[in-house]
Amino acid sequence: MKFVQNEGAIDRAIRVAAGLVLIALVFVGPQTAWGWLGLIPLTTGIVGWCPAYAIFGIRTCKIEAKQG
């Protein structure tokens, strides 16, 4: 299965920043394990592909997918 990027640059930057903030909560602040959920937006932001976007047909990326 080939994954085509479906996140734009701004979307990716927001996801990476949010993921890092959530992961930081594991070490600073309330120090709960819930901060590890930050791995989800961090990973999708780095990879550039979101499974939820793929399910609902959402694309914030301007790059056209090549057919064929």
PyMOL Python script that loads the backbone (N, CA, C, O; Angstrom):
from pymol import cmd

cmd.read_pdbstr("""\
ATOM      1  N   MET A   1       0.840  -1.170   0.000  1.00  0.00           N
ATOM      2  CA  MET A   1       0.000   0.000   0.000  1.00  0.00           C
ATOM      3  C   MET A   1       0.890   1.240   0.000  1.00  0.00           C
ATOM      4  O   MET A   1       1.803   1.364   0.817  1.00  0.00           O
ATOM      5  N   LYS A   2       0.615   2.139  -0.913  1.00  0.00           N
ATOM      6  CA  LYS A   2       1.409   3.357  -1.025  1.00  0.00           C
ATOM      7  C   LYS A   2       0.667   4.501  -0.352  1.00  0.00           C
ATOM      8  O   LYS A   2      -0.522   4.712  -0.589  1.00  0.00           O
ATOM      9  N   PHE A   3       1.389   5.241   0.493  1.00  0.00           N
ATOM     10  CA  PHE A   3       0.800   6.377   1.183  1.00  0.00           C
ATOM     11  C   PHE A   3       1.145   7.651   0.437  1.00  0.00           C
ATOM     12  O   PHE A   3       2.318   7.931   0.188  1.00  0.00           O
ATOM     13  N   VAL A   4       0.133   8.422   0.082  1.00  0.00           N
ATOM     14  CA  VAL A   4       0.317   9.700  -0.589  1.00  0.00           C
ATOM     15  C   VAL A   4       0.126  10.781   0.465  1.00  0.00           C
ATOM     16  O   VAL A   4      -0.821  10.736   1.250  1.00  0.00           O
ATOM     17  N   GLN A   5       1.019  11.738   0.477  1.00  0.00           N
ATOM     18  CA  GLN A   5       0.944  12.816   1.449  1.00  0.00           C
ATOM     19  C   GLN A   5      -0.417  13.503   1.394  1.00  0.00           C
ATOM     20  O   GLN A   5      -0.900  13.847   0.316  1.00  0.00           O
ATOM     21  N   ASN A   6      -1.034  13.700   2.558  1.00  0.00           N
ATOM     22  CA  ASN A   6      -2.326  14.374   2.582  1.00  0.00           C
ATOM     23  C   ASN A   6      -2.356  15.533   3.583  1.00  0.00           C
ATOM     24  O   ASN A   6      -3.431  16.027   3.926  1.00  0.00           O
ATOM     25  N   GLU A   7      -1.184  15.967   4.052  1.00  0.00           N
ATOM     26  CA  GLU A   7      -1.090  17.083   4.980  1.00  0.00           C
ATOM     27  C   GLU A   7      -0.234  18.182   4.382  1.00  0.00           C
ATOM     28  O   GLU A   7       0.828  17.916   3.820  1.00  0.00           O
ATOM     29  N   GLY A   8      -0.696  19.412   4.504  1.00  0.00           N
ATOM     30  CA  GLY A   8       0.064  20.558   4.043  1.00  0.00           C
ATOM     31  C   GLY A   8       1.138  20.954   5.051  1.00  0.00           C
ATOM     32  O   GLY A   8       1.199  20.407   6.152  1.00  0.00           O
ATOM     33  N   ALA A   9       1.979  21.905   4.669  1.00  0.00           N
ATOM     34  CA  ALA A   9       3.112  22.322   5.500  1.00  0.00           C
ATOM     35  C   ALA A   9       2.659  22.918   6.829  1.00  0.00           C
ATOM     36  O   ALA A   9       3.235  22.609   7.872  1.00  0.00           O
ATOM     37  N   ILE A  10       1.643  23.762   6.802  1.00  0.00           N
ATOM     38  CA  ILE A  10       1.173  24.382   8.044  1.00  0.00           C
ATOM     39  C   ILE A  10       0.553  23.332   8.956  1.00  0.00           C
ATOM     40  O   ILE A  10       0.794  23.337  10.164  1.00  0.00           O
ATOM     41  N   ASP A  11      -0.233  22.445   8.395  1.00  0.00           N
ATOM     42  CA  ASP A  11      -0.852  21.354   9.144  1.00  0.00           C
ATOM     43  C   ASP A  11       0.218  20.497   9.811  1.00  0.00           C
ATOM     44  O   ASP A  11       0.101  20.146  10.985  1.00  0.00           O
ATOM     45  N   ARG A  12       1.250  20.168   9.061  1.00  0.00           N
ATOM     46  CA  ARG A  12       2.340  19.344   9.590  1.00  0.00           C
ATOM     47  C   ARG A  12       3.070  20.044  10.719  1.00  0.00           C
ATOM     48  O   ARG A  12       3.385  19.420  11.732  1.00  0.00           O
ATOM     49  N   ALA A  13       3.348  21.345  10.558  1.00  0.00           N
ATOM     50  CA  ALA A  13       4.054  22.102  11.592  1.00  0.00           C
ATOM     51  C   ALA A  13       3.243  22.160  12.883  1.00  0.00           C
ATOM     52  O   ALA A  13       3.792  22.024  13.976  1.00  0.00           O
ATOM     53  N   ILE A  14       1.941  22.363  12.750  1.00  0.00           N
ATOM     54  CA  ILE A  14       1.075  22.414  13.935  1.00  0.00           C
ATOM     55  C   ILE A  14       1.046  21.059  14.636  1.00  0.00           C
ATOM     56  O   ILE A  14       1.081  20.992  15.865  1.00  0.00           O
ATOM     57  N   ARG A  15       0.984  19.989  13.860  1.00  0.00           N
ATOM     58  CA  ARG A  15       0.965  18.646  14.442  1.00  0.00           C
ATOM     59  C   ARG A  15       2.262  18.330  15.176  1.00  0.00           C
ATOM     60  O   ARG A  15       2.234  17.770  16.273  1.00  0.00           O
ATOM     61  N   VAL A  16       3.390  18.682  14.584  1.00  0.00           N
ATOM     62  CA  VAL A  16       4.680  18.418  15.228  1.00  0.00           C
ATOM     63  C   VAL A  16       4.788  19.219  16.522  1.00  0.00           C
ATOM     64  O   VAL A  16       5.205  18.682  17.548  1.00  0.00           O
ATOM     65  N   ALA A  17       4.417  20.493  16.484  1.00  0.00           N
ATOM     66  CA  ALA A  17       4.483  21.337  17.680  1.00  0.00           C
ATOM     67  C   ALA A  17       3.552  20.803  18.772  1.00  0.00           C
ATOM     68  O   ALA A  17       3.947  20.715  19.935  1.00  0.00           O
ATOM     69  N   ALA A  18       2.329  20.451  18.405  1.00  0.00           N
ATOM     70  CA  ALA A  18       1.382  19.926  19.393  1.00  0.00           C
ATOM     71  C   ALA A  18       1.877  18.605  19.983  1.00  0.00           C
ATOM     72  O   ALA A  18       1.749  18.366  21.184  1.00  0.00           O
ATOM     73  N   GLY A  19       2.437  17.762  19.139  1.00  0.00           N
ATOM     74  CA  GLY A  19       2.972  16.491  19.615  1.00  0.00           C
ATOM     75  C   GLY A  19       4.107  16.687  20.605  1.00  0.00           C
ATOM     76  O   GLY A  19       4.165  16.009  21.631  1.00  0.00           O
ATOM     77  N   LEU A  20       5.007  17.611  20.304  1.00  0.00           N
ATOM     78  CA  LEU A  20       6.124  17.876  21.216  1.00  0.00           C
ATOM     79  C   LEU A  20       5.650  18.448  22.543  1.00  0.00           C
ATOM     80  O   LEU A  20       6.184  18.103  23.598  1.00  0.00           O
ATOM     81  N   VAL A  21       4.645  19.323  22.495  1.00  0.00           N
ATOM     82  CA  VAL A  21       4.092  19.889  23.737  1.00  0.00           C
ATOM     83  C   VAL A  21       3.461  18.792  24.580  1.00  0.00           C
ATOM     84  O   VAL A  21       3.676  18.741  25.791  1.00  0.00           O
ATOM     85  N   LEU A  22       2.688  17.918  23.957  1.00  0.00           N
ATOM     86  CA  LEU A  22       2.046  16.834  24.704  1.00  0.00           C
ATOM     87  C   LEU A  22       3.067  15.876  25.302  1.00  0.00           C
ATOM     88  O   LEU A  22       2.913  15.438  26.442  1.00  0.00           O
ATOM     89  N   ILE A  23       4.100  15.550  24.545  1.00  0.00           N
ATOM     90  CA  ILE A  23       5.143  14.662  25.065  1.00  0.00           C
ATOM     91  C   ILE A  23       5.894  15.333  26.210  1.00  0.00           C
ATOM     92  O   ILE A  23       6.289  14.666  27.166  1.00  0.00           O
ATOM     93  N   ALA A  24       6.095  16.640  26.123  1.00  0.00           N
ATOM     94  CA  ALA A  24       6.773  17.371  27.196  1.00  0.00           C
ATOM     95  C   ALA A  24       5.987  17.279  28.506  1.00  0.00           C
ATOM     96  O   ALA A  24       6.579  17.341  29.584  1.00  0.00           O
ATOM     97  N   LEU A  25       4.665  17.134  28.427  1.00  0.00           N
ATOM     98  CA  LEU A  25       3.846  17.012  29.630  1.00  0.00           C
ATOM     99  C   LEU A  25       4.169  15.741  30.414  1.00  0.00           C
ATOM    100  O   LEU A  25       3.874  15.662  31.607  1.00  0.00           O
ATOM    101  N   VAL A  26       4.763  14.758  29.768  1.00  0.00           N
ATOM    102  CA  VAL A  26       5.154  13.534  30.462  1.00  0.00           C
ATOM    103  C   VAL A  26       6.290  13.833  31.438  1.00  0.00           C
ATOM    104  O   VAL A  26       6.376  13.225  32.505  1.00  0.00           O
ATOM    105  N   PHE A  27       7.158  14.769  31.067  1.00  0.00           N
ATOM    106  CA  PHE A  27       8.344  15.055  31.859  1.00  0.00           C
ATOM    107  C   PHE A  27       8.210  16.306  32.727  1.00  0.00           C
ATOM    108  O   PHE A  27       8.828  16.393  33.788  1.00  0.00           O
ATOM    109  N   VAL A  28       7.409  17.269  32.286  1.00  0.00           N
ATOM    110  CA  VAL A  28       7.226  18.531  32.997  1.00  0.00           C
ATOM    111  C   VAL A  28       5.731  18.753  33.183  1.00  0.00           C
ATOM    112  O   VAL A  28       4.938  18.341  32.337  1.00  0.00           O
ATOM    113  N   GLY A  29       5.346  19.376  34.243  1.00  0.00           N
ATOM    114  CA  GLY A  29       3.928  19.657  34.462  1.00  0.00           C
ATOM    115  C   GLY A  29       3.254  18.540  35.223  1.00  0.00           C
ATOM    116  O   GLY A  29       3.789  18.067  36.226  1.00  0.00           O
ATOM    117  N   PRO A  30       2.074  18.100  34.763  1.00  0.00           N
ATOM    118  CA  PRO A  30       1.341  17.088  35.523  1.00  0.00           C
ATOM    119  C   PRO A  30       2.007  15.709  35.523  1.00  0.00           C
ATOM    120  O   PRO A  30       1.667  14.866  36.353  1.00  0.00           O
ATOM    121  N   GLN A  31       2.924  15.472  34.629  1.00  0.00           N
ATOM    122  CA  GLN A  31       3.683  14.217  34.530  1.00  0.00           C
ATOM    123  C   GLN A  31       2.779  12.984  34.508  1.00  0.00           C
ATOM    124  O   GLN A  31       2.949  12.057  35.299  1.00  0.00           O
ATOM    125  N   THR A  32       1.831  12.995  33.598  1.00  0.00           N
ATOM    126  CA  THR A  32       0.952  11.832  33.430  1.00  0.00           C
ATOM    127  C   THR A  32       1.297  11.126  32.124  1.00  0.00           C
ATOM    128  O   THR A  32       1.905  11.703  31.222  1.00  0.00           O
ATOM    129  N   ALA A  33       0.901   9.893  32.053  1.00  0.00           N
ATOM    130  CA  ALA A  33       1.180   9.090  30.857  1.00  0.00           C
ATOM    131  C   ALA A  33       0.357   9.535  29.656  1.00  0.00           C
ATOM    132  O   ALA A  33       0.668   9.144  28.530  1.00  0.00           O
ATOM    133  N   TRP A  34      -0.678  10.338  29.857  1.00  0.00           N
ATOM    134  CA  TRP A  34      -1.512  10.816  28.758  1.00  0.00           C
ATOM    135  C   TRP A  34      -0.711  11.624  27.752  1.00  0.00           C
ATOM    136  O   TRP A  34      -1.109  11.731  26.592  1.00  0.00           O
ATOM    137  N   GLY A  35       0.398  12.188  28.168  1.00  0.00           N
ATOM    138  CA  GLY A  35       1.230  12.967  27.257  1.00  0.00           C
ATOM    139  C   GLY A  35       1.799  12.146  26.118  1.00  0.00           C
ATOM    140  O   GLY A  35       2.145  12.693  25.070  1.00  0.00           O
ATOM    141  N   TRP A  36       1.901  10.837  26.310  1.00  0.00           N
ATOM    142  CA  TRP A  36       2.430   9.980  25.251  1.00  0.00           C
ATOM    143  C   TRP A  36       1.509   9.934  24.039  1.00  0.00           C
ATOM    144  O   TRP A  36       1.918   9.483  22.969  1.00  0.00           O
ATOM    145  N   LEU A  37       0.269  10.395  24.194  1.00  0.00           N
ATOM    146  CA  LEU A  37      -0.621  10.503  23.032  1.00  0.00           C
ATOM    147  C   LEU A  37      -0.081  11.518  22.028  1.00  0.00           C
ATOM    148  O   LEU A  37      -0.522  11.554  20.879  1.00  0.00           O
ATOM    149  N   GLY A  38       0.869  12.339  22.459  1.00  0.00           N
ATOM    150  CA  GLY A  38       1.516  13.283  21.564  1.00  0.00           C
ATOM    151  C   GLY A  38       2.311  12.600  20.463  1.00  0.00           C
ATOM    152  O   GLY A  38       2.668  13.239  19.473  1.00  0.00           O
ATOM    153  N   LEU A  39       2.593  11.315  20.620  1.00  0.00           N
ATOM    154  CA  LEU A  39       3.295  10.575  19.563  1.00  0.00           C
ATOM    155  C   LEU A  39       2.456  10.494  18.291  1.00  0.00           C
ATOM    156  O   LEU A  39       3.001  10.407  17.191  1.00  0.00           O
ATOM    157  N   ILE A  40       1.137  10.521  18.437  1.00  0.00           N
ATOM    158  CA  ILE A  40       0.261  10.409  17.266  1.00  0.00           C
ATOM    159  C   ILE A  40       0.397  11.635  16.367  1.00  0.00           C
ATOM    160  O   ILE A  40       0.720  11.478  15.190  1.00  0.00           O
ATOM    161  N   PRO A  41       0.161  12.866  16.876  1.00  0.00           N
ATOM    162  CA  PRO A  41       0.325  14.021  15.986  1.00  0.00           C
ATOM    163  C   PRO A  41       1.777  14.235  15.558  1.00  0.00           C
ATOM    164  O   PRO A  41       2.038  14.703  14.450  1.00  0.00           O
ATOM    165  N   LEU A  42       2.720  13.890  16.437  1.00  0.00           N
ATOM    166  CA  LEU A  42       4.128  14.026  16.067  1.00  0.00           C
ATOM    167  C   LEU A  42       4.471  13.128  14.885  1.00  0.00           C
ATOM    168  O   LEU A  42       5.107  13.572  13.929  1.00  0.00           O
ATOM    169  N   THR A  43       4.055  11.873  14.949  1.00  0.00           N
ATOM    170  CA  THR A  43       4.341  10.917  13.871  1.00  0.00           C
ATOM    171  C   THR A  43       3.643  11.303  12.576  1.00  0.00           C
ATOM    172  O   THR A  43       4.260  11.285  11.512  1.00  0.00           O
ATOM    173  N   THR A  44       2.362  11.651  12.655  1.00  0.00           N
ATOM    174  CA  THR A  44       1.650  12.009  11.436  1.00  0.00           C
ATOM    175  C   THR A  44       2.197  13.296  10.837  1.00  0.00           C
ATOM    176  O   THR A  44       2.194  13.464   9.618  1.00  0.00           O
ATOM    177  N   GLY A  45       2.665  14.205  11.684  1.00  0.00           N
ATOM    178  CA  GLY A  45       3.260  15.441  11.183  1.00  0.00           C
ATOM    179  C   GLY A  45       4.586  15.203  10.489  1.00  0.00           C
ATOM    180  O   GLY A  45       4.877  15.832   9.471  1.00  0.00           O
ATOM    181  N   ILE A  46       5.387  14.308  11.025  1.00  0.00           N
ATOM    182  CA  ILE A  46       6.686  13.997  10.412  1.00  0.00           C
ATOM    183  C   ILE A  46       6.502  13.237   9.100  1.00  0.00           C
ATOM    184  O   ILE A  46       7.171  13.525   8.107  1.00  0.00           O
ATOM    185  N   VAL A  47       5.594  12.272   9.105  1.00  0.00           N
ATOM    186  CA  VAL A  47       5.368  11.437   7.917  1.00  0.00           C
ATOM    187  C   VAL A  47       4.610  12.199   6.833  1.00  0.00           C
ATOM    188  O   VAL A  47       4.868  12.008   5.644  1.00  0.00           O
ATOM    189  N   GLY A  48       3.676  13.061   7.236  1.00  0.00           N
ATOM    190  CA  GLY A  48       2.893  13.821   6.272  1.00  0.00           C
ATOM    191  C   GLY A  48       1.639  13.113   5.805  1.00  0.00           C
ATOM    192  O   GLY A  48       1.018  13.527   4.827  1.00  0.00           O
ATOM    193  N   TRP A  49       1.264  12.053   6.493  1.00  0.00           N
ATOM    194  CA  TRP A  49       0.077  11.280   6.122  1.00  0.00           C
ATOM    195  C   TRP A  49      -0.735  10.991   7.376  1.00  0.00           C
ATOM    196  O   TRP A  49      -0.198  10.501   8.369  1.00  0.00           O
ATOM    197  N   CYS A  50      -2.026  11.294   7.331  1.00  0.00           N
ATOM    198  CA  CYS A  50      -2.927  11.062   8.454  1.00  0.00           C
ATOM    199  C   CYS A  50      -3.978  10.037   8.046  1.00  0.00           C
ATOM    200  O   CYS A  50      -4.686  10.240   7.060  1.00  0.00           O
ATOM    201  N   PRO A  51      -4.089   8.936   8.791  1.00  0.00           N
ATOM    202  CA  PRO A  51      -5.075   7.925   8.429  1.00  0.00           C
ATOM    203  C   PRO A  51      -6.508   8.445   8.508  1.00  0.00           C
ATOM    204  O   PRO A  51      -7.345   8.043   7.699  1.00  0.00           O
ATOM    205  N   ALA A  52      -6.810   9.318   9.451  1.00  0.00           N
ATOM    206  CA  ALA A  52      -8.172   9.870   9.547  1.00  0.00           C
ATOM    207  C   ALA A  52      -8.488  10.722   8.325  1.00  0.00           C
ATOM    208  O   ALA A  52      -9.605  10.676   7.810  1.00  0.00           O
ATOM    209  N   TYR A  53      -7.513  11.502   7.856  1.00  0.00           N
ATOM    210  CA  TYR A  53      -7.717  12.284   6.637  1.00  0.00           C
ATOM    211  C   TYR A  53      -7.988  11.362   5.454  1.00  0.00           C
ATOM    212  O   TYR A  53      -8.839  11.656   4.615  1.00  0.00           O
ATOM    213  N   ALA A  54      -7.266  10.250   5.387  1.00  0.00           N
ATOM    214  CA  ALA A  54      -7.439   9.308   4.283  1.00  0.00           C
ATOM    215  C   ALA A  54      -8.844   8.694   4.306  1.00  0.00           C
ATOM    216  O   ALA A  54      -9.460   8.522   3.253  1.00  0.00           O
ATOM    217  N   ILE A  55      -9.346   8.367   5.482  1.00  0.00           N
ATOM    218  CA  ILE A  55     -10.673   7.769   5.603  1.00  0.00           C
ATOM    219  C   ILE A  55     -11.756   8.740   5.134  1.00  0.00           C
ATOM    220  O   ILE A  55     -12.684   8.353   4.424  1.00  0.00           O
ATOM    221  N   PHE A  56     -11.625  10.012   5.543  1.00  0.00           N
ATOM    222  CA  PHE A  56     -12.650  11.006   5.223  1.00  0.00           C
ATOM    223  C   PHE A  56     -12.383  11.777   3.935  1.00  0.00           C
ATOM    224  O   PHE A  56     -13.164  12.654   3.567  1.00  0.00           O
ATOM    225  N   GLY A  57     -11.289  11.460   3.245  1.00  0.00           N
ATOM    226  CA  GLY A  57     -10.983  12.103   1.969  1.00  0.00           C
ATOM    227  C   GLY A  57     -10.537  13.552   2.085  1.00  0.00           C
ATOM    228  O   GLY A  57     -10.746  14.342   1.164  1.00  0.00           O
ATOM    229  N   ILE A  58      -9.926  13.907   3.202  1.00  0.00           N
ATOM    230  CA  ILE A  58      -9.462  15.276   3.426  1.00  0.00           C
ATOM    231  C   ILE A  58      -8.014  15.399   2.977  1.00  0.00           C
ATOM    232  O   ILE A  58      -7.202  14.509   3.226  1.00  0.00           O
ATOM    233  N   ARG A  59      -7.695  16.509   2.311  1.00  0.00           N
ATOM    234  CA  ARG A  59      -6.314  16.802   1.911  1.00  0.00           C
ATOM    235  C   ARG A  59      -6.044  18.269   2.179  1.00  0.00           C
ATOM    236  O   ARG A  59      -6.775  19.133   1.694  1.00  0.00           O
ATOM    237  N   THR A  60      -4.994  18.566   2.951  1.00  0.00           N
ATOM    238  CA  THR A  60      -4.572  19.951   3.146  1.00  0.00           C
ATOM    239  C   THR A  60      -3.299  20.222   2.366  1.00  0.00           C
ATOM    240  O   THR A  60      -2.732  21.312   2.446  1.00  0.00           O
ATOM    241  N   CYS A  61      -2.852  19.229   1.611  1.00  0.00           N
ATOM    242  CA  CYS A  61      -1.624  19.326   0.820  1.00  0.00           C
ATOM    243  C   CYS A  61      -1.955  19.834  -0.572  1.00  0.00           C
ATOM    244  O   CYS A  61      -2.936  19.405  -1.180  1.00  0.00           O
ATOM    245  N   LYS A  62      -1.143  20.739  -1.073  1.00  0.00           N
ATOM    246  CA  LYS A  62      -1.363  21.321  -2.412  1.00  0.00           C
ATOM    247  C   LYS A  62      -0.802  20.434  -3.521  1.00  0.00           C
ATOM    248  O   LYS A  62      -1.137  20.633  -4.689  1.00  0.00           O
ATOM    249  N   ILE A  63       0.046  19.458  -3.181  1.00  0.00           N
ATOM    250  CA  ILE A  63       0.685  18.601  -4.175  1.00  0.00           C
ATOM    251  C   ILE A  63      -0.357  17.645  -4.755  1.00  0.00           C
ATOM    252  O   ILE A  63      -1.082  16.974  -4.020  1.00  0.00           O
ATOM    253  N   GLU A  64      -0.417  17.596  -6.072  1.00  0.00           N
ATOM    254  CA  GLU A  64      -1.330  16.682  -6.744  1.00  0.00           C
ATOM    255  C   GLU A  64      -0.739  15.269  -6.764  1.00  0.00           C
ATOM    256  O   GLU A  64       0.450  15.092  -7.029  1.00  0.00           O
ATOM    257  N   ALA A  65      -1.557  14.290  -6.489  1.00  0.00           N
ATOM    258  CA  ALA A  65      -1.121  12.900  -6.560  1.00  0.00           C
ATOM    259  C   ALA A  65      -1.003  12.485  -8.015  1.00  0.00           C
ATOM    260  O   ALA A  65      -1.888  12.771  -8.822  1.00  0.00           O
ATOM    261  N   LYS A  66       0.087  11.812  -8.352  1.00  0.00           N
ATOM    262  CA  LYS A  66       0.286  11.340  -9.719  1.00  0.00           C
ATOM    263  C   LYS A  66      -0.511  10.058  -9.935  1.00  0.00           C
ATOM    264  O   LYS A  66      -0.454   9.136  -9.122  1.00  0.00           O
ATOM    265  N   GLN A  67      -1.234  10.011 -11.010  1.00  0.00           N
ATOM    266  CA  GLN A  67      -2.022   8.825 -11.330  1.00  0.00           C
ATOM    267  C   GLN A  67      -1.208   7.921 -12.233  1.00  0.00           C
ATOM    268  O   GLN A  67      -0.552   8.376 -13.169  1.00  0.00           O
ATOM    269  N   GLY A  68      -1.263   6.626 -11.935  1.00  0.00           N
ATOM    270  CA  GLY A  68      -0.620   5.673 -12.829  1.00  0.00           C
ATOM    271  C   GLY A  68       0.615   5.184 -12.307  1.00  0.00           C
ATOM    272  O   GLY A  68       1.277   4.369 -12.950  1.00  0.00           O
TER     273      GLY A  68
END
""", "prot")
cmd.dss("prot")
cmd.show_as("cartoon", "prot")
cmd.util.cbc("prot")
cmd.orient("prot")
